Amino acid sequence: MITTKIVKIKKNKELKSEHFESFFKKEGLDILRWAITDSDDVFFYLNIAMVIE
């Protein structure tokens, strides 16, 4: 099944996709797509679509 959800990831100094990809890998998420939808002083908020079983 494919589902979507919002996740928050702590900001780092540089905005690089590797930062987000390593988070997904560490969490064991099978991501189809992701997009930054919001941010604040500390976090990026991402909308992700992922496969769940």
Order of alpha helices (4+ residues) and beta strands (2+ residues): beta-alpha-beta-beta
